[in-house]
Amino acid sequence: MQNNKFSEFEADQQQLAEFAKILSHPARIAIIQLLAEKKEIRTGNISDDLPISRTTVSQHLKILKDAGIIQGTIEGLKIHYCLDIQKLNEIREKYNTFLESTISDFMCNC
């Protein structure tokens, strides 16, 4: 069994790493961009705009939904998805804080 030290890092560091992991696949980035453009999409329609199968889209949608980045409402056999702007703003704020604290007044001496 591998020793995982993830839990020994600060909560903010863990959360930034989790967000990065969620956003690390181009399909998930494409889904977010598509939802930003179209505002709302039905489950089956997403794969029409992306070079991946419906099954693969469903897997990525589950990851995004579990992370709270998207929301889904059921209507008959279809699920309508949209972005959770509040969650995206939270992610943006956390990364802005991280980047600002990391690069403000930074001067490399190497």
C-alpha positions in Angstrom: 0.0 0.0 0.0 1.3 3.4 -1.0 1.7 6.1 1.7 -0.5 9.0 0.7 0.6 12.3 2.3 -2.2 14.4 0.7 -4.0 14.9 4.0 -0.9 16.4 5.5 -1.1 19.5 3.3 -3.1 22.6 4.2 -6.9 22.5 3.3 -6.4 25.3 0.7 -3.6 23.4 -1.0 -5.7 20.2 -1.1 -8.7 22.1 -2.5 -6.6 23.8 -5.3 -5.2 20.4 -6.2 -8.6 18.8 -6.4 -9.9 21.7 -8.6 -6.8 21.2 -10.9 -7.5 17.5 -11.1 -11.1 18.1 -12.1 -10.2 20.6 -14.7 -7.2 18.6 -16.0 -9.0 16.9 -18.9 -9.7 18.8 -22.1 -13.1 17.2 -22.5 -14.2 18.8 -19.2 -12.8 22.1 -20.2 -14.8 21.8 -23.5 -18.0 20.9 -21.7 -17.6 23.9 -19.4 -17.0 26.2 -22.4 -19.9 24.7 -24.3 -22.2 25.2 -21.3 -21.0 28.8 -20.9 -21.8 29.5 -24.6 -25.2 27.7 -24.7 -26.3 28.3 -21.1 -28.1 25.0 -20.9 -27.7 21.6 -22.7 -29.5 18.3 -22.7 -27.5 15.3 -22.0 -27.6 13.8 -25.5 -26.8 17.0 -27.2 -23.4 17.6 -25.6 -21.8 14.7 -27.5 -23.0 16.3 -30.8 -20.6 19.2 -30.2 -17.6 17.3 -29.0 -15.4 14.6 -30.5 -16.3 12.0 -27.8 -19.0 9.5 -27.3 -22.1 9.9 -25.1 -20.8 7.4 -22.6 -17.6 9.4 -22.3 -19.5 12.7 -22.0 -21.6 11.1 -19.2 -18.5 10.1 -17.3 -17.1 13.7 -17.5 -20.5 15.2 -16.6 -20.6 13.1 -13.5 -17.1 14.3 -12.4 -18.1 17.9 -13.0 -21.5 17.5 -11.2 -19.9 15.7 -8.2 -17.5 18.7 -8.0 -20.4 21.1 -8.0 -19.2 22.9 -11.2 -22.4 22.0 -13.1 -26.0 21.3 -12.1 -28.5 19.0 -13.7 -32.2 18.8 -13.6 -34.2 15.8 -14.9 -36.9 16.3 -17.4 -38.3 13.0 -18.7 -35.5 10.9 -20.0 -33.2 13.9 -20.5 -31.1 15.8 -18.0 -30.6 19.5 -18.6 -27.2 20.7 -17.5 -26.0 24.2 -16.7 -23.0 25.8 -15.0 -23.0 26.6 -11.3 -21.6 30.1 -11.5 -21.3 30.4 -7.7 -18.9 27.4 -7.7 -16.9 28.7 -10.6 -16.5 32.0 -8.9 -15.3 30.2 -5.8 -12.7 28.4 -7.8 -11.6 31.6 -9.6 -11.3 33.4 -6.2 -9.2 30.6 -4.7 -6.9 30.5 -7.8 -6.6 34.3 -7.9 -5.6 34.4 -4.2 -3.1 31.6 -4.7 -1.5 33.2 -7.8 -1.5 36.7 -6.4 0.2 35.6 -3.2 2.7 33.5 -5.2 3.7 36.0 -7.8 3.3 39.4 -6.1 6.6 41.1 -5.9 8.4 37.9 -7.0 11.9 38.3 -8.3 13.9 35.3 -9.3 17.6 35.3 -8.4 18.6 32.2 -10.3 
